[in-house]
Amino acid sequence: MMVPSSPFAPPRQPFYQYPDWGKDPMTEGKRRIAILGSTGSVGCNTVELVAAQPDAYAVEALVAQRSVERLAAQARQRRAR
């Protein structure tokens, strides 16, 4: 059953048609990534690779089970959200 739109409401559009949806000047044109296990050996190497290519990647999230100090340092370094 479809609910009629209010005559006073703007027409509904899918979210992907809004021009400013999801645009962030800090991540524009970059591949946004999350690094799981960032304080382990593979995760540390991944963080270093991402740091070497700052124009290509934007770190959205870093995840670790232990080593909170190293995780905090990585988050500050890569400006993870």
C-alpha positions as CSV (number, residue, x, y, z in Angstrom):
1,M,0.0,0.0,0.0
2,M,1.5,3.3,-1.0
3,V,1.1,6.4,1.1
4,P,0.3,9.5,-0.8
5,S,2.8,12.4,-0.5
6,S,1.9,15.5,1.2
7,P,1.1,18.4,-1.2
8,F,3.4,20.6,0.8
9,A,6.4,18.2,0.9
10,P,9.0,18.3,-1.8
11,P,9.0,15.4,-4.2
12,R,10.9,12.4,-2.9
13,Q,14.2,11.5,-4.6
14,P,16.5,8.5,-4.1
15,F,19.4,9.5,-1.8
16,Y,21.9,9.0,-4.7
17,Q,20.3,11.9,-6.7
18,Y,21.1,14.5,-4.1
19,P,24.1,16.5,-5.3
20,D,25.9,16.8,-2.0
21,W,25.2,13.3,-0.6
22,G,28.4,11.8,0.8
23,K,30.8,14.4,-0.4
24,D,33.6,15.2,1.9
25,P,36.4,17.5,0.7
26,M,39.0,15.5,2.8
27,T,38.1,12.2,1.1
28,E,37.0,13.4,-2.3
29,G,38.6,11.2,-5.0
30,K,40.2,8.9,-2.4
31,R,39.5,5.2,-1.7
32,R,38.0,5.1,1.8
33,I,39.2,2.1,3.8
34,A,38.9,0.5,7.2
35,I,41.9,-1.4,8.5
36,L,41.0,-4.4,10.8
37,G,43.7,-5.5,13.1
38,S,45.8,-2.4,12.5
39,T,48.2,-3.0,15.4
40,G,49.3,-6.4,14.3
41,S,52.2,-7.1,11.8
42,V,50.0,-7.0,8.7
43,G,48.0,-4.1,9.9
44,C,51.1,-2.0,10.7
45,N,52.4,-2.6,7.2
46,T,49.0,-1.7,5.8
47,V,49.0,1.6,7.7
48,E,52.5,2.3,6.4
49,L,51.5,1.7,2.8
50,V,48.5,3.9,3.2
51,A,50.7,6.6,4.8
52,A,53.0,6.4,1.7
53,Q,50.1,7.2,-0.6
54,P,48.0,9.9,1.1
55,D,46.4,11.1,-2.1
56,A,45.0,7.6,-2.9
57,Y,43.5,6.5,0.5
58,A,41.5,8.0,3.3
59,V,41.4,5.9,6.5
60,E,37.8,5.8,7.9
61,A,38.4,3.3,10.7
62,L,41.1,1.5,12.5
63,V,40.3,-1.6,14.6
64,A,42.4,-3.5,17.1
65,Q,41.8,-6.0,19.9
66,R,44.8,-5.0,22.0
67,S,47.6,-2.4,22.1
68,V,45.4,0.7,22.6
69,E,48.4,3.0,22.7
70,R,49.5,1.9,19.2
71,L,45.9,2.2,17.9
72,A,45.6,5.7,19.3
73,A,48.9,6.7,17.7
74,Q,47.8,5.3,14.3
75,A,44.5,7.1,14.5
76,R,46.2,10.4,15.2
77,Q,48.7,9.8,12.4
78,R,46.1,8.9,9.8
79,R,43.3,11.1,11.1
80,A,40.9,8.2,11.2
81,R,37.4,9.0,12.1
